[in-house]
Amino acid sequence: MRKPLLAGLFALSCTYASAQTLTTAMNNALTGARQGSIVLLPDFLSEKIPYINYQQVVMPGPQHVIADDPEYIRVPEGIALQERVAPGAVRLYVYNVNGVTEPAKMPRKISAVIENTGNSNMQLRMQRYSSQPPSTNYYLVGKNGLADYFASKPATKVRTIKPGERVAIDAQLEKNVVTYDQLTHGFYEFTIDQPGLISVVQTDPATSGPAAVARLKGVLPSKSKSGAGRGVFGVSNYRIIAIDTLDTKDGVKELVMADGVRDPWVLGSEGSSDAVAKLSGNYGVMYNIEMKWKSTDGKGLALVTWNARGGGQWCDAMANTMVVSEGKFKPGTIQLPADQLTTGKAPEAVLVQIFKPAANGETQTIKMTWSPPGASCLPTPLVFIPVDL
């Protein structure tokens, strides 16, 4: 995953007042655009838009296990993550790349394995499932990975795993052949009723993931600078509640999450070392957002997002997927952007939704589900712009 950049500078710059002025042409471009399309807002997007203050509440959720350190697995065979999980719900995010160059570049398999470490049969039921084909297009994989996660439904089949037995969590990963520099991306949520040991392993395509885990000892050392982190983390779900009711008369405002300063990186533990682990980017964490808004001046509200870190080698593009409540467009999941893979930097903004003012001026509620987009630099602000409809 791309490491979040310059979060501290972003947080400081947002303390200044906004001088954004929406021209008639930009207003018409926003209100006439298709949902998910790119709209050009020259000299409008900046890091000086006032914050929307919010309360952040840790909500009950699954044990959050992420494998992204080492992000690039540079040995032909090795275990990149190994963590113990308790009976209950588990969210597992696999984000690893075949980085083998010695003795030569070679096709590999990257698989996720669970061992039943309990004394009785384990019942495993998949609640959410997202498995992407290996690819060097990390933006595509991250964007589609979130879309499939949001769209997935609980499985009807329950798998039984005997005590001491190891099985692949995702049969598709067992079939995939991962060539050099290709990313393996799996995003799962499942329940188990026995304690387990989860491993993410790279091996040769002819060897099963469970067989490779059985013959390997130890876990690959952390690379620390090449991934978001690994371990079991203490937060998987946040509830974000805007403190004040947003009023269109007060101008442009933005909601900023996963910046590492105002919204710190979540902590956990790393099983192989028993060290405190940091999830740089809060990837895989779900932010369930609630905002009250009203229009005392009769304006509507356009919600856009943009690549605030635009530029440089790693931050030249951004792609995301989120869930948004009803407005001008139907509620549901929207890929951002919807009509092409990525957005670049300012003046490009991506239209998420347009909310219409209530006829009687009453307060309305906006609901969203957002998660930090894999492969993109953070933060990716949500900007609320008053518009004439």
Solvent accessible surface area in square Angstrom, and as a share of the most:
residue,aa,sasa,rsa
1,M,7,0.03
2,R,42,0.15
3,K,91,0.38
4,P,19,0.12
5,L,70,0.35
6,L,109,0.54
7,A,15,0.12
8,G,35,0.33
9,L,111,0.55
10,F,0,0.00
11,A,14,0.11
12,L,122,0.60
13,S,27,0.18
14,C,3,0.02
15,T,102,0.59
16,Y,142,0.54
17,A,86,0.67
18,S,38,0.24
19,A,97,0.75
20,Q,35,0.16
21,T,102,0.60
22,L,41,0.21
23,T,68,0.40
24,T,104,0.60
25,A,74,0.58
26,M,13,0.06
27,N,14,0.07
28,N,89,0.46
29,A,45,0.35
30,L,0,0.00
31,T,26,0.15
32,G,63,0.60
33,A,18,0.14
34,R,167,0.61
35,Q,39,0.17
36,G,0,0.00
37,S,10,0.06
38,I,41,0.21
39,V,8,0.05
40,L,103,0.51
41,L,0,0.00
42,P,73,0.46
43,D,153,0.79
44,F,1,0.00
45,L,15,0.07
46,S,33,0.22
47,E,46,0.21
48,K,110,0.47
49,I,0,0.00
50,P,35,0.22
51,Y,42,0.16
52,I,13,0.06
53,N,77,0.39
54,Y,22,0.08
55,Q,104,0.46
56,Q,59,0.26
57,V,61,0.35
58,V,86,0.49
59,M,71,0.32
60,P,119,0.75
61,G,45,0.43
62,P,14,0.09
63,Q,45,0.20
64,H,0,0.00
65,V,0,0.00
66,I,0,0.00
67,A,1,0.01
68,D,0,0.00
69,D,10,0.05
70,P,4,0.02
71,E,5,0.02
72,Y,41,0.16
73,I,0,0.00
74,R,126,0.46
75,V,59,0.34
76,P,45,0.29
77,E,49,0.22
78,G,5,0.05
79,I,4,0.02
80,A,1,0.01
81,L,1,0.00
82,Q,44,0.19
83,E,6,0.03
84,R,168,0.61
85,V,6,0.03
86,A,53,0.41
87,P,72,0.45
88,G,31,0.30
89,A,39,0.30
90,V,0,0.00
91,R,6,0.02
92,L,0,0.00
93,Y,7,0.03
94,V,0,0.00
95,Y,1,0.00
96,N,0,0.00
97,V,0,0.00
98,N,0,0.00
99,G,1,0.01
100,V,0,0.00
101,T,58,0.34
102,E,126,0.57
103,P,112,0.70
104,A,54,0.42
105,K,125,0.53
106,M,42,0.19
107,P,67,0.42
108,R,25,0.09
109,K,8,0.04
110,I,1,0.01
111,S,0,0.00
112,A,0,0.00
113,V,1,0.01
114,I,0,0.00
115,E,29,0.13
116,N,0,0.00
117,T,50,0.29
118,G,11,0.10
119,N,147,0.75
120,S,61,0.39
121,N,75,0.39
122,M,0,0.00
123,Q,69,0.31
124,L,2,0.01
125,R,90,0.33
126,M,24,0.11
127,Q,46,0.21
128,R,80,0.29
129,Y,83,0.31
130,S,1,0.01
131,S,21,0.14
132,Q,11,0.05
133,P,98,0.61
134,P,25,0.16
135,S,22,0.14
136,T,84,0.49
137,N,58,0.30
138,Y,15,0.06
139,Y,36,0.14
140,L,72,0.36
141,V,4,0.02
142,G,2,0.02
143,K,9,0.04
144,N,43,0.22
145,G,0,0.00
146,L,8,0.04
147,A,13,0.10
148,D,61,0.32
149,Y,6,0.02
150,F,29,0.12
151,A,68,0.53
152,S,22,0.14
153,K,160,0.68
154,P,72,0.45
155,A,37,0.29
156,T,130,0.76
157,K,152,0.64
158,V,70,0.40
159,R,77,0.28
160,T,75,0.44
161,I,1,0.01
162,K,132,0.56
163,P,61,0.39
164,G,48,0.46
165,E,65,0.29
166,R,85,0.31
167,V,24,0.14
168,A,15,0.11
169,I,3,0.02
170,D,3,0.02
171,A,67,0.52
172,Q,78,0.34
173,L,1,0.00
174,E,37,0.17
175,K,149,0.63
176,N,16,0.08
177,V,79,0.45
178,V,1,0.00
179,T,66,0.38
180,Y,74,0.28
181,D,50,0.26
182,Q,38,0.17
183,L,0,0.00
184,T,2,0.01
185,H,1,0.00
186,G,0,0.00
187,F,1,0.00
188,Y,0,0.00
189,E,26,0.12
190,F,0,0.00
191,T,47,0.28
192,I,7,0.04
193,D,69,0.36
194,Q,34,0.15
195,P,51,0.32
196,G,1,0.01
197,L,27,0.13
198,I,0,0.00
199,S,1,0.01
200,V,0,0.00
201,V,0,0.00
202,Q,0,0.00
203,T,0,0.00
204,D,37,0.19
205,P,48,0.30
206,A,102,0.79
207,T,19,0.11
208,S,45,0.29
209,G,0,0.00
210,P,26,0.17
211,A,47,0.37
212,A,0,0.00
213,V,9,0.05
214,A,48,0.38
215,R,133,0.49
216,L,40,0.20
217,K,182,0.77
218,G,53,0.51
219,V,35,0.20
220,L,32,0.16
221,P,93,0.58
222,S,59,0.38
223,K,101,0.43
224,S,74,0.48
225,K,172,0.73
226,S,38,0.24
227,G,6,0.06
228,A,5,0.04
229,G,9,0.08
230,R,13,0.05
231,G,0,0.00
232,V,31,0.18
233,F,6,0.03
234,G,64,0.61
235,V,20,0.11
236,S,5,0.03
237,N,23,0.12
238,Y,17,0.07
239,R,87,0.32
240,I,0,0.00
241,I,44,0.22
242,A,11,0.09
243,I,101,0.51
244,D,94,0.49
245,T,56,0.33
246,L,11,0.05
247,D,6,0.03
248,T,4,0.02
249,K,125,0.53
250,D,75,0.39
251,G,27,0.26
252,V,16,0.09
253,K,44,0.19
254,E,0,0.00
255,L,0,0.00
256,V,0,0.00
257,M,4,0.02
258,A,0,0.00
259,D,0,0.00
260,G,23,0.22
261,V,78,0.45
262,R,78,0.28
263,D,0,0.00
264,P,77,0.48
265,W,43,0.15
266,V,8,0.05
267,L,98,0.49
268,G,19,0.18
269,S,54,0.35
270,E,18,0.08
271,G,46,0.44
272,S,62,0.40
273,S,70,0.45
274,D,126,0.66
275,A,49,0.38
276,V,118,0.68
277,A,9,0.07
278,K,113,0.48
279,L,0,0.00
280,S,15,0.10
281,G,0,0.00
282,N,0,0.00
283,Y,1,0.00
284,G,0,0.00
285,V,0,0.00
286,M,9,0.04
287,Y,0,0.00
288,N,59,0.30
289,I,2,0.01
290,E,49,0.22
291,M,1,0.01
292,K,100,0.42
293,W,4,0.01
294,K,67,0.28
295,S,10,0.07
296,T,82,0.47
297,D,67,0.35
298,G,56,0.54
299,K,59,0.25
300,G,0,0.00
301,L,1,0.01
302,A,0,0.00
303,L,0,0.00
304,V,0,0.00
305,T,3,0.02
306,W,12,0.04
307,N,1,0.00
308,A,8,0.06
309,R,23,0.08
310,G,26,0.25
311,G,27,0.26
312,G,64,0.62
313,Q,141,0.63
314,W,119,0.42
315,C,3,0.02
316,D,81,0.42
317,A,11,0.08
318,M,0,0.00
319,A,2,0.01
320,N,3,0.02
321,T,0,0.00
322,M,0,0.00
323,V,42,0.24
324,V,2,0.01
325,S,28,0.18
326,E,118,0.53
327,G,22,0.22
328,K,85,0.36
329,F,39,0.16
330,K,171,0.73
331,P,77,0.49
332,G,30,0.29
333,T,64,0.37
334,I,20,0.10
335,Q,58,0.26
336,L,1,0.00
337,P,0,0.00
338,A,54,0.42
339,D,78,0.40
340,Q,97,0.43
341,L,56,0.28
342,T,28,0.16
343,T,1,0.01
344,G,20,0.19
345,K,122,0.52
346,A,40,0.31
347,P,53,0.33
348,E,44,0.20
349,A,0,0.00
350,V,0,0.00
351,L,0,0.00
352,V,0,0.00
353,Q,0,0.00
354,I,1,0.00
355,F,8,0.03
356,K,115,0.49
357,P,41,0.26
358,A,24,0.18
359,A,120,0.93
360,N,114,0.59
361,G,33,0.31
362,E,100,0.45
363,T,67,0.39
364,Q,57,0.25
365,T,56,0.32
366,I,0,0.00
367,K,116,0.49
368,M,6,0.03
369,T,28,0.16
370,W,2,0.01
371,S,1,0.00
372,P,2,0.02
373,P,1,0.01
374,G,2,0.02
375,A,1,0.01
376,S,0,0.00
377,C,0,0.00
378,L,0,0.00
379,P,1,0.00
380,T,4,0.02
381,P,0,0.00
382,L,1,0.00
383,V,0,0.00
384,F,1,0.00
385,I,0,0.00
386,P,15,0.10
387,V,1,0.00
388,D,81,0.42
389,L,116,0.58
